[in-house]
Amino acid sequence: MADIDLDIPDLRTLKQILKKYKVNTKGWGKHKHTKSVEYLFGEIEHHDCVLVDRKGKLLRKACRAQAYIFHTNKKQKLHLIERQVFENGYKTRRNRDVSVSEKYRCSQGETALEGMLRGIREELGIDVAEPLQLKRIRSKFTYSKSSRSYPTLRSESDITYYLWKMPRRYWKEEYVEKSDHKTTIFSWVPLKTSIRKILVK
């Protein structure tokens, strides 16, 4: 049986659907790593994800593009990492080794490469003039019975990974993106052995 796309025009409808499918949202947005119902509606509204009915169960589906970004500076290989600082002082690293991660709007026809270029532009402020320099290295499909961001909501993701050796003209010691309630800082660290294996593939 094919998935049934759910029409969610407003926040009220989303709350009704979550209640109908018995999704417990009590701790959303209040505990570490979780996001609010309002944030989920924002994702749906911006086509970053869709909610579907699959055999009577509610499922969140998303497509994501992720990039490992490297640079060689003074013969030292560097790897760009990300950390977030929230207004309450809480600090975290969103992704262990991935430099930039962006949901792309596959339901609207946006490709993984287009989403990756948009993510680099929005988060690092860089318009990549040579998009073919982003090397697609692998894809992965994930499924979880309980999303980390939205506990008790089943989640499915189609992830495409890219590798980008950043040219000198784009290089800065640090990149900063400010948004509501948090600041995201991208900075360089020496390349770890585990990441070198990705670089040479």
N, C-alpha and C positions, 0 to 999 in steps of 0.2 A: 504494500500500500504506500502510495506516494505521500510525502509530507504535505500538510495543509498550511499554507501561509495565513497568519492571523493579522487582520487589519487593526492597527492600534493608532487611532488618530489623536488621542490625547492621554494625559496622565491618568485620568479617571478610568478610562477603558483598560489601561495597563493594570491598575490595581484590581479591577474586577476580574481580569484574566488570571492574575497570580492567585487570587483567592479561589477562583473556580478550580484551578489545578492543584490546589492545596500546597502552594509554595510558601514556606514560612519565611517571611521577610523581617521578622522582629529585630534581628541584630544587624541588618544591613546598614552600612554607613556608620556603625557605632563601634565595631571591632576592627582590629588590625587587618589590613589588606582588603576589607570589604567596602563595597560601594552602595550607595542609596538607590531606592526605587526611582527617584528623580533622575539620577545619573543614568540608569538603565534606559529610561524614556529618552534622554538626550541622545544616547547611542542609537536607539531605534529611529528617532527623528532625523538624525544625520546620516542614516543608512549605514552605520558602522556594524550593525548586526540586525538580525530578524528573529522573531519568535515564530515557531511553527508547532503544529500538533503532529506528533508521530505516534501512531497507534495509541491514541488517548493520553499520551504524556507530553508535557510542555518541554520544548527544547529551544535553546538559544544557539543560533548558528552565526559564525563570524569567519571572515577571511583576514589573515594577517601577513604582512611582509616584514621581515627582519633582516638587518644588515650587520655584519661584522666589518668594522671600519679600521683600517691600519694606515700607518704612515712611517716612513723611514726618515729620521732626522739625525744628522751627524753620525751616520752609520749605525744608529740604534733603532731597532724596530719597536714601534709603539702601537698600543691598542687603545681605542677610544671606549671609555666606560661611562656609565650614567649613574647618578645618584640624585635622590629627591630630598628636599628639605621642606617640611610642612610648617605652616604658620604656628602650630603648637610646639614646634621644636623637634618633632619626631623626624628621624632620618632613615632612609632606606635606599637600597639599590633595587630598581624595578626588575632588571634582568642581569643574570650573572655575567655572561660573556657577550651577549648581543649589545651592539652599540646603539642602534635605533630600531624601535619597533613601532609599526603603524598598522591600524586596521584599514583595510582597503575595501571599497564599496563594490564588491563583486556582484551584488544584487542589482546594481545600477550600471554594470558593464565596465567598471574600472578594472584594469589589469593589475597584477601584483607589482609589476615594474612601475606603473604609473603611481600606485599607492606608495611605493618605496621612495620614489623621487619627491612626492608630496611630503612624506614624513621627514625626509632630510631637509627640505625647504622650510617646513614649519618649525622643526625642532632645532636645527643648526643654523638656519638662515642662509643656506647654501642652495643656489640654483645650479644643479649639475649640468654643465654644458655638454658633457659627453656621456649620455645615459648608458651607452653600450659598455662603458668601463665597469658598470656594475655586473658582476658575474654571478649568474644564478647557479647555486651549488647543490641545492637539494630541496625537496618538499616533504612535508610531514602532515599526517592527519591525526588529530587527537580527539578523544572523547572522554568526558568526565560525568559521573553521576551527580557531582556536586561542584559547581563552579567555585573557585577561590574567591572571586570578587562578589559572587551572588550565591552564597551557600544554599543548598537544597534545590537550586535550579540547574537542570542538566545543561551541559554546554558542549558544543562541537566546533572545532576550529580546523581550518585548512591553512597551513602555514608554509610560506615560501621563504627560503633563506638566500641572502645575497652576500657577496664579498666585494668590498671596495677598497682599493689601495688609493688613498686620497692624495691627489697631486699637491705640490708645495703651495700653489697659489690659494688654496682653500684653507691652509693650515692656520690655526690659532691655538694658543696655549689652553684656552678654555672657551666653551660655548655655554650660554645661559639662556634658558627659556623661562619666562615668568607667566604664570597663569593663576586662576583663582585658587587661593589657599595653599599654593606651593610654588617652589622654585626648583627647576630641574637643571642640574649642572653636568655638563659633559667634559671630561678631562682625560688626559693621556696617562697611561701607565706602561711600564716595560712589558713586552709580549711574553705571556706565560707559555711554558712548554706545551700545554694542552691545546692552546690556541694556534701554536705554530703548525700543528698537524692540519688545521683547517686552511691555513695560508698556503701550504705547499700542494694542496689537492688540485 
